[in-house]
Amino acid sequence: MNNIVNDDDFKYCMQDLERNYFGARYSYDELLKNEMVPFKFKTIITKYIKDDVDLDVTLESHFYHMTKETYDYRIYKQLRSRIRVSQYKDINKPEKGFKEKVYTIESLVKIPADEKEKMGIIVRELILSKLALFGFSV
């Protein structure tokens, strides 16, 4: 049962000096329409990601099912993406609660979807380096 009352709580764009943060409940279409999303990231979505991924797909679903054979994986790898997740503290005792962990895109993609389910992984946030975004050639 889904206990989330307001999905908009997980749709946000924030930034600090080094990184941009995007809530994982955003769909690519919503990111493109949001004025707070950096123009360069919108351009990357439009030029490179939208051909392989439907714009209605959420970041959460996309990263959960991403494989390293896909072109979009290489895009996010070049952007030095990191993914914040919540996962079980103890796989054998899921009732003990959740912990938060940040994975690189490479390490998250190495985990098969069925193993992510066993670990109780819930994708929460995409973290993009501003330097990597700046250095990405479009």
N, C-alpha and C positions, 0 to 999 in steps of 0.2 A: 504494500500500500504506500502510495506517495503522500508524505505528510507535509510537503512544501505548500504553503499557503499562497505565497506571492513569488512567482518566478522572477519578477523584476529585481528582487534582492540579489540575484546572482548575475545580473547584467550591469556591468560597470566598466568604465575606462578610467584608469588612474595612471599617473606617471610620477617618477621622482627624477633625480639627476641622471641616473644611469639606465632606467628601464621604463617600459610601458607595460601595464597590466590590464588584461581583458577578462571579464567574467565569462566562464565557460558556457553559460546558458544563452549567450548571444549566437544567433545564426549569422552566417556570412552576409546575408541580405541586410540584416539589422546593423551589422558593422559598417557596411557601405553607406547606409543612410545616416549614421551617427556622425555629427560634426566634430566630436571629440577624438575620433579615430584619426591618427596621422595620415595625411594624404598619401604618403609613400606606401603604407601598409594597404590602403585601399587600392592603390595601383597594382600592387603585387597580387592581391586577391583577384582583381579584374583581369590582369594579363596572364597569370600563371595558375591560379588555384581553381577558378570557376569552371575551367574546361573539364577538370577531373572530379570536381565535387559540386553537388547541387547547392545552390545558394540558400536553400531552406535548412540545410544541415547545421546543427549547432557545433560549436567548437568541442564541446563535451563528447558528443557522439563521434566526431571526426577523429579526435585523438585516441579515443578508446579503441577504435577499430582500424587505425592506421597501420600499414605494414611498410617495411623498408624497401619494398619493390616499387612503390608508387612515386610519381614525380613530385607530388606535394610534400612527401617526406623529405626529399632533397632540398626543397625550398626552405622548409622549417629548420632543417639541419644547418643550412647556410646562414640562417638568421639567428643561429645559436639559441633556439627556443628552449625554454624550460617550462615544465608543466607542474603546477601545484595540485596535489591530490589529497584526499582524505582516504585512509585505509585502516583496516582493523589493526589494533595494537598487537593482537595475538591471533593468528589465523585459526588456531585450535580452540580459542575461546572468544568468539566474536562479541559476546555480551560484555566484554571488558571495555569496549568503547573504541574510539577512533583516534588516530594520530595523523598529523599533517606531515607531508613529505613533498619535496620538490625533486622532480626527475628531469634529467636532460631528455630531449626528444629521442636520442639514441637509446637510452636505457629504458624508457617507457615502451618504445616500439618493440624491444626485444621480448617483452612479456606478452605471451599469447592472450587473447581475449578471455578464454576460459580460466586461465590462471589469474587474470585481473579480477574476475568475478569471485574466485575463491579468496583472494586477498581483500575483497570488499572495496576495491578502488573506485572512487568517485572523482572524476576530473572536475576541478574547481576553477582553475585560472590558467591562462596563457601569459607567459612572461617573455617579452621580447627586449633584447638589448638595443638601446638607442644607437650605439656604435655600429652594431651589425646591420641595423635598419639603414643607417646612414651609408654604410659601405656596400649595400646591396645595389647592384647595377640593374636598372630597369630598361 
